[in-house]
Amino acid sequence: MSERFQGIDWYCDRCNAYLNDQQGFDDHHYVWKCTECGHKNSISSDDIYGSEEDFRNPNTIV
Ligand SMILES: [Zn+2]
């Protein structure tokens, strides 16, 4: 089984933990509960940002 989103690094929206390395992580989940803080992160194409800055400043026109 391959990744739904190849090469995408997922980070927790709350604590910024690296989700790809968390035990049992699989990007076929639609929601991933961070093992660090318990935040439920949605895993979808809408949640992919070009950079950390895009995520922090979603209204910035690049
Ligand atoms: Zn977290």
N, CA, C, O and the ligand as a Tripos MOL2 file, in Angstrom:
@<TRIPOS>MOLECULE
protein
  249   247    63     0     0
PROTEIN
NO_CHARGES

@<TRIPOS>ATOM
      1 N           0.8470   -1.2030    0.0000 N.3       1 MET1
      2 CA          0.0000    0.0000    0.0000 C.3       1 MET1
      3 C           0.8810    1.2510    0.0000 C.2       1 MET1
      4 O           1.7760    1.4020    0.8310 O.2       1 MET1
      5 N           0.6080    2.1200   -0.9320 N.am      2 SER2
      6 CA          1.4320    3.3290   -1.0050 C.3       2 SER2
      7 C           0.7460    4.4860   -0.2900 C.2       2 SER2
      8 O          -0.4150    4.4030    0.1110 O.2       2 SER2
      9 N           1.5010    5.5580   -0.1450 N.am      3 GLU3
     10 CA          0.9530    6.7260    0.5240 C.3       3 GLU3
     11 C          -0.0400    7.4340   -0.3710 C.2       3 GLU3
     12 O           0.1310    7.4710   -1.5890 O.2       3 GLU3
     13 N          -1.0760    7.9960    0.2240 N.am      4 ARG4
     14 CA         -2.0100    8.8090   -0.5490 C.3       4 ARG4
     15 C          -1.3200   10.0820   -1.0240 C.2       4 ARG4
     16 O          -1.5160   10.5350   -2.1520 O.2       4 ARG4
     17 N          -0.5090   10.6430   -0.1360 N.am      5 PHE5
     18 CA          0.1750   11.8910   -0.4560 C.3       5 PHE5
     19 C           1.6690   11.6490   -0.3750 C.2       5 PHE5
     20 O           2.2830   11.7960    0.6820 O.2       5 PHE5
     21 N           2.2350   11.2800   -1.4980 N.am      6 GLN6
     22 CA          3.6450   10.9240   -1.5050 C.3       6 GLN6
     23 C           4.5320   12.1190   -1.2220 C.2       6 GLN6
     24 O           4.3710   13.1980   -1.7940 O.2       6 GLN6
     25 N           5.4650   11.8930   -0.3270 N.am      7 GLY7
     26 CA          6.4650   12.9130   -0.0550 C.3       7 GLY7
     27 C           5.9800   14.0850    0.7640 C.2       7 GLY7
     28 O           6.6850   15.0840    0.9090 O.2       7 GLY7
     29 N           4.7680   13.9670    1.3050 N.am      8 ILE8
     30 CA          4.2590   15.0760    2.1140 C.3       8 ILE8
     31 C           4.6160   14.8400    3.5770 C.2       8 ILE8
     32 O           4.3940   13.7600    4.1250 O.2       8 ILE8
     33 N           5.1710   15.8740    4.1870 N.am      9 ASP9
     34 CA          5.4640   15.8100    5.6130 C.3       9 ASP9
     35 C           4.2840   16.3990    6.3690 C.2       9 ASP9
     36 O           3.8420   17.5140    6.0930 O.2       9 ASP9
     37 N           3.7890   15.6360    7.3190 N.am     10 TRP10
     38 CA          2.6420   16.1080    8.0990 C.3      10 TRP10
     39 C           3.1030   16.5320    9.4820 C.2      10 TRP10
     40 O           3.8760   15.8430   10.1480 O.2      10 TRP10
     41 N           2.6010   17.6910    9.8890 N.am     11 TYR11
     42 CA          2.9220   18.2040   11.2290 C.3      11 TYR11
     43 C           1.6390   18.5040   11.9780 C.2      11 TYR11
     44 O           0.6290   18.8960   11.3940 O.2      11 TYR11
     45 N           1.7040   18.3100   13.2750 N.am     12 CYS12
     46 CA          0.5440   18.6110   14.1070 C.3      12 CYS12
     47 C           0.2350   20.1070   14.0510 C.2      12 CYS12
     48 O           1.1270   20.9450   14.1820 O.2      12 CYS12
     49 N          -1.0480   20.4250   13.8520 N.am     13 ASP13
     50 CA         -1.4420   21.8330   13.7980 C.3      13 ASP13
     51 C          -1.2790   22.5290   15.1410 C.2      13 ASP13
     52 O          -1.1320   23.7500   15.2010 O.2      13 ASP13
     53 N          -1.3060   21.7530   16.2140 N.am     14 ARG14
     54 CA         -1.2350   22.3760   17.5380 C.3      14 ARG14
     55 C           0.1880   22.4260   18.0790 C.2      14 ARG14
     56 O           0.6790   23.4890   18.4580 O.2      14 ARG14
     57 N           0.8540   21.2590   18.1130 N.am     15 CYS15
     58 CA          2.1660   21.2380   18.7810 C.3      15 CYS15
     59 C           3.3230   21.1050   17.7930 C.2      15 CYS15
     60 O           4.4900   21.1150   18.1860 O.2      15 CYS15
     61 N           2.9880   20.9790   16.5000 N.am     16 ASN16
     62 CA          3.9970   20.9440   15.4520 C.3      16 ASN16
     63 C           4.8550   19.6760   15.4780 C.2      16 ASN16
     64 O           5.9350   19.6500   14.8890 O.2      16 ASN16
     65 N           4.3900   18.6450   16.1440 N.am     17 ALA17
     66 CA          5.1060   17.3650   16.1200 C.3      17 ALA17
     67 C           5.0890   16.8070   14.7020 C.2      17 ALA17
     68 O           4.1610   17.0460   13.9290 O.2      17 ALA17
     69 N           6.1340   16.0610   14.3830 N.am     18 TYR18
     70 CA          6.2260   15.4450   13.0640 C.3      18 TYR18
     71 C           5.3900   14.1640   13.0810 C.2      18 TYR18
     72 O           5.7400   13.1750   13.7260 O.2      18 TYR18
     73 N           4.2760   14.2150   12.3500 N.am     19 LEU19
     74 CA          3.3080   13.1160   12.4470 C.3      19 LEU19
     75 C           3.7510   11.8630   11.7060 C.2      19 LEU19
     76 O           3.4200   10.7510   12.1160 O.2      19 LEU19
     77 N           4.4930   12.0320   10.6260 N.am     20 ASN20
     78 CA          4.8840   10.8660    9.8170 C.3      20 ASN20
     79 C           5.6210    9.8080   10.6420 C.2      20 ASN20
     80 O           5.5530    8.6150   10.3450 O.2      20 ASN20
     81 N           6.3240   10.2620   11.6800 N.am     21 ASP21
     82 CA          7.1140    9.3420   12.4900 C.3      21 ASP21
     83 C           6.3490    8.7600   13.6720 C.2      21 ASP21
     84 O           6.8670    7.9070   14.3930 O.2      21 ASP21
     85 N           5.1290    9.2170   13.8670 N.am     22 GLN22
     86 CA          4.3930    8.7170   15.0280 C.3      22 GLN22
     87 C           3.9190    7.2860   14.7900 C.2      22 GLN22
     88 O           3.6180    6.8920   13.6630 O.2      22 GLN22
     89 N           3.8620    6.5340   15.8590 N.am     23 GLN23
     90 CA          3.5600    5.1140   15.7460 C.3      23 GLN23
     91 C           2.1800    4.8940   15.1280 C.2      23 GLN23
     92 O           1.1690    5.4080   15.6060 O.2      23 GLN23
     93 N           2.1750    4.1140   14.0520 N.am     24 GLY24
     94 CA          0.9080    3.7720   13.4020 C.3      24 GLY24
     95 C           0.4260    4.7950   12.3960 C.2      24 GLY24
     96 O          -0.6350    4.6210   11.7970 O.2      24 GLY24
     97 N           1.1960    5.8690   12.1980 N.am     25 PHE25
     98 CA          0.7370    6.8910   11.2550 C.3      25 PHE25
     99 C           0.6020    6.3270    9.8560 C.2      25 PHE25
    100 O           1.4440    5.5640    9.3820 O.2      25 PHE25
    101 N          -0.4780    6.7240    9.2120 N.am     26 ASP26
    102 CA         -0.7660    6.2690    7.8610 C.3      26 ASP26
    103 C          -1.6120    7.3720    7.2200 C.2      26 ASP26
    104 O          -2.6560    7.7480    7.7530 O.2      26 ASP26
    105 N          -1.1650    7.8750    6.0990 N.am     27 ASP27
    106 CA         -1.9010    9.0100    5.5210 C.3      27 ASP27
    107 C          -3.2120    8.6020    4.8410 C.2      27 ASP27
    108 O          -3.8810    9.4340    4.2280 O.2      27 ASP27
    109 N          -3.5690    7.3410    4.9490 N.am     28 HIS28
    110 CA         -4.9060    6.9430    4.4960 C.3      28 HIS28
    111 C          -5.9790    7.2740    5.5300 C.2      28 HIS28
    112 O          -7.1750    7.2260    5.2410 O.2      28 HIS28
    113 N          -5.5370    7.6040    6.7220 N.am     29 HIS29
    114 CA         -6.5040    8.0870    7.7150 C.3      29 HIS29
    115 C          -6.9540    9.4670    7.2780 C.2      29 HIS29
    116 O          -6.1820   10.2340    6.7020 O.2      29 HIS29
    117 N          -8.2180    9.7770    7.5590 N.am     30 TYR30
    118 CA         -8.6920   11.1170    7.2440 C.3      30 TYR30
    119 C          -8.4310   12.0620    8.4020 C.2      30 TYR30
    120 O          -8.3340   13.2780    8.2360 O.2      30 TYR30
    121 N          -8.3220   11.4680    9.5760 N.am     31 VAL31
    122 CA         -7.9850   12.2590   10.7560 C.3      31 VAL31
    123 C          -6.9000   11.5060   11.5000 C.2      31 VAL31
    124 O          -6.9900   10.2910   11.6760 O.2      31 VAL31
    125 N          -5.8770   12.2190   11.9360 N.am     32 TRP32
    126 CA         -4.8270   11.5940   12.7280 C.3      32 TRP32
    127 C          -4.7420   12.3100   14.0670 C.2      32 TRP32
    128 O          -4.5760   13.5280   14.1340 O.2      32 TRP32
    129 N          -4.8600   11.5260   15.1270 N.am     33 LYS33
    130 CA         -4.7570   12.1010   16.4610 C.3      33 LYS33
    131 C          -3.2940   12.1110   16.8730 C.2      33 LYS33
    132 O          -2.6570   11.0640   16.9850 O.2      33 LYS33
    133 N          -2.7760   13.3030   17.0940 N.am     34 CYS34
    134 CA         -1.3820   13.4610   17.4780 C.3      34 CYS34
    135 C          -1.1060   12.6900   18.7680 C.2      34 CYS34
    136 O          -1.8350   12.8310   19.7500 O.2      34 CYS34
    137 N          -0.0500   11.8740   18.7620 N.am     35 THR35
    138 CA          0.2640   11.1160   19.9690 C.3      35 THR35
    139 C           0.9330   11.9900   21.0230 C.2      35 THR35
    140 O           1.0420   11.5930   22.1830 O.2      35 THR35
    141 N           1.3780   13.1720   20.6270 N.am     36 GLU36
    142 CA          2.0290   14.0790   21.5790 C.3      36 GLU36
    143 C           1.0050   14.8680   22.3880 C.2      36 GLU36
    144 O           1.1010   14.9540   23.6120 O.2      36 GLU36
    145 N           0.0270   15.4400   21.6950 N.am     37 CYS37
    146 CA         -0.8910   16.3670   22.3820 C.3      37 CYS37
    147 C          -2.3520   15.9590   22.2450 C.2      37 CYS37
    148 O          -3.2160   16.5470   22.8950 O.2      37 CYS37
    149 N          -2.6440   14.9670   21.4150 N.am     38 GLY38
    150 CA         -4.0250   14.5050   21.2780 C.3      38 GLY38
    151 C          -4.8560   15.3070   20.3010 C.2      38 GLY38
    152 O          -6.0430   15.0310   20.1290 O.2      38 GLY38
    153 N          -4.2530   16.3020   19.6530 N.am     39 HIS39
    154 CA         -4.9930   17.0970   18.6660 C.3      39 HIS39
    155 C          -5.3370   16.2440   17.4510 C.2      39 HIS39
    156 O          -4.5070   15.4770   16.9620 O.2      39 HIS39
    157 N          -6.5630   16.3880   16.9720 N.am     40 LYS40
    158 CA         -6.9760   15.6430   15.7870 C.3      40 LYS40
    159 C          -6.7130   16.4810   14.5480 C.2      40 LYS40
    160 O          -7.3810   17.4830   14.2940 O.2      40 LYS40
    161 N          -5.7260   16.0430   13.7890 N.am     41 ASN41
    162 CA         -5.3470   16.7400   12.5610 C.3      41 ASN41
    163 C          -6.0350   16.0940   11.3770 C.2      41 ASN41
    164 O          -6.0410   14.8680   11.2570 O.2      41 ASN41
    165 N          -6.6050   16.8820   10.5150 N.am     42 SER42
    166 CA         -7.1870   16.2810    9.3220 C.3      42 SER42
    167 C          -6.1070   16.0950    8.2680 C.2      42 SER42
    168 O          -5.2460   16.9530    8.0720 O.2      42 SER42
    169 N          -6.1730   14.9690    7.6060 N.am     43 ILE43
    170 CA         -5.1770   14.5960    6.6070 C.3      43 ILE43
    171 C          -5.8700   14.6060    5.2490 C.2      43 ILE43
    172 O          -6.4760   13.6160    4.8400 O.2      43 ILE43
    173 N          -5.7740   15.7230    4.5680 N.am     44 SER44
    174 CA         -6.4100   15.8100    3.2550 C.3      44 SER44
    175 C          -5.6360   16.8040    2.3950 C.2      44 SER44
    176 O          -4.7720   17.5310    2.8860 O.2      44 SER44
    177 N          -5.9550   16.8220    1.1250 N.am     45 SER45
    178 CA         -5.2320   17.7220    0.2280 C.3      45 SER45
    179 C          -5.4380   19.1840    0.6110 C.2      45 SER45
    180 O          -4.6130   20.0380    0.2900 O.2      45 SER45
    181 N          -6.5550   19.4690    1.3050 N.am     46 ASP46
    182 CA         -6.7930   20.8440    1.7490 C.3      46 ASP46
    183 C          -5.8200   21.2700    2.8390 C.2      46 ASP46
    184 O          -5.6850   22.4560    3.1380 O.2      46 ASP46
    185 N          -5.1500   20.2990    3.4230 N.am     47 ASP47
    186 CA         -4.2680   20.5910    4.5480 C.3      47 ASP47
    187 C          -2.8010   20.6230    4.1590 C.2      47 ASP47
    188 O          -1.9200   20.7020    5.0150 O.2      47 ASP47
    189 N          -2.5530   20.5610    2.8690 N.am     48 ILE48
    190 CA         -1.1690   20.6170    2.4040 C.3      48 ILE48
    191 C          -0.8290   22.0560    2.0450 C.2      48 ILE48
    192 O          -1.5090   22.6960    1.2430 O.2      48 ILE48
    193 N           0.2300   22.5420    2.6550 N.am     49 TYR49
    194 CA          0.6740   23.8990    2.3900 C.3      49 TYR49
    195 C           2.0790   23.8560    1.7970 C.2      49 TYR49
    196 O           2.8640   22.9490    2.0710 O.2      49 TYR49
    197 N           2.3630   24.8360    1.0000 N.am     50 GLY50
    198 CA          3.6660   24.8680    0.3450 C.3      50 GLY50
    199 C           4.7990   25.0540    1.3210 C.2      50 GLY50
    200 O           5.9250   24.6200    1.0790 O.2      50 GLY50
    201 N           4.4940   25.7010    2.4210 N.am     51 SER51
    202 CA          5.5210   25.9550    3.4110 C.3      51 SER51
    203 C           4.8640   26.2630    4.7390 C.2      51 SER51
    204 O           3.6590   26.5030    4.8200 O.2      51 SER51
    205 N           5.6730   26.2520    5.7670 N.am     52 GLU52
    206 CA          5.1840   26.6190    7.1000 C.3      52 GLU52
    207 C           4.5650   28.0130    7.0630 C.2      52 GLU52
    208 O           3.5650   28.2780    7.7300 O.2      52 GLU52
    209 N           5.1610   28.8830    6.2880 N.am     53 GLU53
    210 CA          4.6850   30.2620    6.2230 C.3      53 GLU53
    211 C           3.2890   30.3490    5.6080 C.2      53 GLU53
    212 O           2.4550   31.1370    6.0540 O.2      53 GLU53
    213 N           3.0400   29.5310    4.5790 N.am     54 ASP54
    214 CA          1.7180   29.5140    3.9710 C.3      54 ASP54
    215 C           0.6600   29.0980    4.9850 C.2      54 ASP54
    216 O          -0.4570   29.6160    4.9890 O.2      54 ASP54
    217 N           1.0310   28.1580    5.8380 N.am     55 PHE55
    218 CA          0.0980   27.6800    6.8340 C.3      55 PHE55
    219 C          -0.1920   28.7500    7.8700 C.2      55 PHE55
    220 O          -1.3430   28.9510    8.2570 O.2      55 PHE55
    221 N           0.8500   29.4370    8.3200 N.am     56 ARG56
    222 CA          0.6800   30.4520    9.3580 C.3      56 ARG56
    223 C          -0.0210   31.6920    8.8220 C.2      56 ARG56
    224 O          -0.7250   32.3790    9.5630 O.2      56 ARG56
    225 N           0.1680   31.9810    7.5370 N.am     57 ASN57
    226 CA         -0.4130   33.1810    6.9400 C.3      57 ASN57
    227 C          -1.2240   32.8110    5.6940 C.2      57 ASN57
    228 O          -0.8160   33.0980    4.5680 O.2      57 ASN57
    229 N          -2.3700   32.1750    5.9110 N.am     58 PRO58
    230 CA         -3.1170   31.6400    4.7660 C.3      58 PRO58
    231 C          -3.5980   32.7130    3.7930 C.2      58 PRO58
    232 O          -3.9220   32.4000    2.6470 O.2      58 PRO58
    233 N          -3.6500   33.9570    4.2230 N.am     59 ASN59
    234 CA         -4.1660   35.0090    3.3460 C.3      59 ASN59
    235 C          -3.0740   35.7130    2.5450 C.2      59 ASN59
    236 O          -3.3540   36.5790    1.7160 O.2      59 ASN59
    237 N          -1.8590   35.3360    2.7980 N.am     60 THR60
    238 CA         -0.7580   35.9550    2.0750 C.3      60 THR60
    239 C          -0.7570   35.4950    0.6210 C.2      60 THR60
    240 O          -0.7760   34.2970    0.3370 O.2      60 THR60
    241 N          -0.7340   36.4380   -0.2720 N.am     61 ILE61
    242 CA         -0.6750   36.0940   -1.6850 C.3      61 ILE61
    243 C           0.7760   35.9830   -2.1010 C.2      61 ILE61
    244 O           1.5420   36.9410   -1.9840 O.2      61 ILE61
    245 N           1.1390   34.8480   -2.5710 N.am     62 VAL62
    246 CA          2.5450   34.6310   -2.9470 C.3      62 VAL62
    247 C           2.6820   34.7810   -4.4560 C.2      62 VAL62
    248 O           3.7810   34.6400   -4.9930 O.2      62 VAL62
    249 ZN          0.2740   17.5720   18.5780 Zn       63 ZN63
@<TRIPOS>BOND
     1     1     2 1
     2     2     3 1
     3     3     4 2
     4     3     5 am
     5     5     6 1
     6     6     7 1
     7     7     8 2
     8     7     9 am
     9     9    10 1
    10    10    11 1
    11    11    12 2
    12    11    13 am
    13    13    14 1
    14    14    15 1
    15    15    16 2
    16    15    17 am
    17    17    18 1
    18    18    19 1
    19    19    20 2
    20    19    21 am
    21    21    22 1
    22    22    23 1
    23    23    24 2
    24    23    25 am
    25    25    26 1
    26    26    27 1
    27    27    28 2
    28    27    29 am
    29    29    30 1
    30    30    31 1
    31    31    32 2
    32    31    33 am
    33    33    34 1
    34    34    35 1
    35    35    36 2
    36    35    37 am
    37    37    38 1
    38    38    39 1
    39    39    40 2
    40    39    41 am
    41    41    42 1
    42    42    43 1
    43    43    44 2
    44    43    45 am
    45    45    46 1
    46    46    47 1
    47    47    48 2
    48    47    49 am
    49    49    50 1
    50    50    51 1
    51    51    52 2
    52    51    53 am
    53    53    54 1
    54    54    55 1
    55    55    56 2
    56    55    57 am
    57    57    58 1
    58    58    59 1
    59    59    60 2
    60    59    61 am
    61    61    62 1
    62    62    63 1
    63    63    64 2
    64    63    65 am
    65    65    66 1
    66    66    67 1
    67    67    68 2
    68    67    69 am
    69    69    70 1
    70    70    71 1
    71    71    72 2
    72    71    73 am
    73    73    74 1
    74    74    75 1
    75    75    76 2
    76    75    77 am
    77    77    78 1
    78    78    79 1
    79    79    80 2
    80    79    81 am
    81    81    82 1
    82    82    83 1
    83    83    84 2
    84    83    85 am
    85    85    86 1
    86    86    87 1
    87    87    88 2
    88    87    89 am
    89    89    90 1
    90    90    91 1
    91    91    92 2
    92    91    93 am
    93    93    94 1
    94    94    95 1
    95    95    96 2
    96    95    97 am
    97    97    98 1
    98    98    99 1
    99    99   100 2
   100    99   101 am
   101   101   102 1
   102   102   103 1
   103   103   104 2
   104   103   105 am
   105   105   106 1
   106   106   107 1
   107   107   108 2
   108   107   109 am
   109   109   110 1
   110   110   111 1
   111   111   112 2
   112   111   113 am
   113   113   114 1
   114   114   115 1
   115   115   116 2
   116   115   117 am
   117   117   118 1
   118   118   119 1
   119   119   120 2
   120   119   121 am
   121   121   122 1
   122   122   123 1
   123   123   124 2
   124   123   125 am
   125   125   126 1
   126   126   127 1
   127   127   128 2
   128   127   129 am
   129   129   130 1
   130   130   131 1
   131   131   132 2
   132   131   133 am
   133   133   134 1
   134   134   135 1
   135   135   136 2
   136   135   137 am
   137   137   138 1
   138   138   139 1
   139   139   140 2
   140   139   141 am
   141   141   142 1
   142   142   143 1
   143   143   144 2
   144   143   145 am
   145   145   146 1
   146   146   147 1
   147   147   148 2
   148   147   149 am
   149   149   150 1
   150   150   151 1
   151   151   152 2
   152   151   153 am
   153   153   154 1
   154   154   155 1
   155   155   156 2
   156   155   157 am
   157   157   158 1
   158   158   159 1
   159   159   160 2
   160   159   161 am
   161   161   162 1
   162   162   163 1
   163   163   164 2
   164   163   165 am
   165   165   166 1
   166   166   167 1
   167   167   168 2
   168   167   169 am
   169   169   170 1
   170   170   171 1
   171   171   172 2
   172   171   173 am
   173   173   174 1
   174   174   175 1
   175   175   176 2
   176   175   177 am
   177   177   178 1
   178   178   179 1
   179   179   180 2
   180   179   181 am
   181   181   182 1
   182   182   183 1
   183   183   184 2
   184   183   185 am
   185   185   186 1
   186   186   187 1
   187   187   188 2
   188   187   189 am
   189   189   190 1
   190   190   191 1
   191   191   192 2
   192   191   193 am
   193   193   194 1
   194   194   195 1
   195   195   196 2
   196   195   197 am
   197   197   198 1
   198   198   199 1
   199   199   200 2
   200   199   201 am
   201   201   202 1
   202   202   203 1
   203   203   204 2
   204   203   205 am
   205   205   206 1
   206   206   207 1
   207   207   208 2
   208   207   209 am
   209   209   210 1
   210   210   211 1
   211   211   212 2
   212   211   213 am
   213   213   214 1
   214   214   215 1
   215   215   216 2
   216   215   217 am
   217   217   218 1
   218   218   219 1
   219   219   220 2
   220   219   221 am
   221   221   222 1
   222   222   223 1
   223   223   224 2
   224   223   225 am
   225   225   226 1
   226   226   227 1
   227   227   228 2
   228   227   229 am
   229   229   230 1
   230   230   231 1
   231   231   232 2
   232   231   233 am
   233   233   234 1
   234   234   235 1
   235   235   236 2
   236   235   237 am
   237   237   238 1
   238   238   239 1
   239   239   240 2
   240   239   241 am
   241   241   242 1
   242   242   243 1
   243   243   244 2
   244   243   245 am
   245   245   246 1
   246   246   247 1
   247   247   248 2
@<TRIPOS>SUBSTRUCTURE
     1 MET1         2 RESIDUE 1 A MET
     2 SER2         6 RESIDUE 1 A SER
     3 GLU3        10 RESIDUE 1 A GLU
     4 ARG4        14 RESIDUE 1 A ARG
     5 PHE5        18 RESIDUE 1 A PHE
     6 GLN6        22 RESIDUE 1 A GLN
     7 GLY7        26 RESIDUE 1 A GLY
     8 ILE8        30 RESIDUE 1 A ILE
     9 ASP9        34 RESIDUE 1 A ASP
    10 TRP10       38 RESIDUE 1 A TRP
    11 TYR11       42 RESIDUE 1 A TYR
    12 CYS12       46 RESIDUE 1 A CYS
    13 ASP13       50 RESIDUE 1 A ASP
    14 ARG14       54 RESIDUE 1 A ARG
    15 CYS15       58 RESIDUE 1 A CYS
    16 ASN16       62 RESIDUE 1 A ASN
    17 ALA17       66 RESIDUE 1 A ALA
    18 TYR18       70 RESIDUE 1 A TYR
    19 LEU19       74 RESIDUE 1 A LEU
    20 ASN20       78 RESIDUE 1 A ASN
    21 ASP21       82 RESIDUE 1 A ASP
    22 GLN22       86 RESIDUE 1 A GLN
    23 GLN23       90 RESIDUE 1 A GLN
    24 GLY24       94 RESIDUE 1 A GLY
    25 PHE25       98 RESIDUE 1 A PHE
    26 ASP26      102 RESIDUE 1 A ASP
    27 ASP27      106 RESIDUE 1 A ASP
    28 HIS28      110 RESIDUE 1 A HIS
    29 HIS29      114 RESIDUE 1 A HIS
    30 TYR30      118 RESIDUE 1 A TYR
    31 VAL31      122 RESIDUE 1 A VAL
    32 TRP32      126 RESIDUE 1 A TRP
    33 LYS33      130 RESIDUE 1 A LYS
    34 CYS34      134 RESIDUE 1 A CYS
    35 THR35      138 RESIDUE 1 A THR
    36 GLU36      142 RESIDUE 1 A GLU
    37 CYS37      146 RESIDUE 1 A CYS
    38 GLY38      150 RESIDUE 1 A GLY
    39 HIS39      154 RESIDUE 1 A HIS
    40 LYS40      158 RESIDUE 1 A LYS
    41 ASN41      162 RESIDUE 1 A ASN
    42 SER42      166 RESIDUE 1 A SER
    43 ILE43      170 RESIDUE 1 A ILE
    44 SER44      174 RESIDUE 1 A SER
    45 SER45      178 RESIDUE 1 A SER
    46 ASP46      182 RESIDUE 1 A ASP
    47 ASP47      186 RESIDUE 1 A ASP
    48 ILE48      190 RESIDUE 1 A ILE
    49 TYR49      194 RESIDUE 1 A TYR
    50 GLY50      198 RESIDUE 1 A GLY
    51 SER51      202 RESIDUE 1 A SER
    52 GLU52      206 RESIDUE 1 A GLU
    53 GLU53      210 RESIDUE 1 A GLU
    54 ASP54      214 RESIDUE 1 A ASP
    55 PHE55      218 RESIDUE 1 A PHE
    56 ARG56      222 RESIDUE 1 A ARG
    57 ASN57      226 RESIDUE 1 A ASN
    58 PRO58      230 RESIDUE 1 A PRO
    59 ASN59      234 RESIDUE 1 A ASN
    60 THR60      238 RESIDUE 1 A THR
    61 ILE61      242 RESIDUE 1 A ILE
    62 VAL62      246 RESIDUE 1 A VAL
    63 ZN63       249 GROUP 0 **** ****
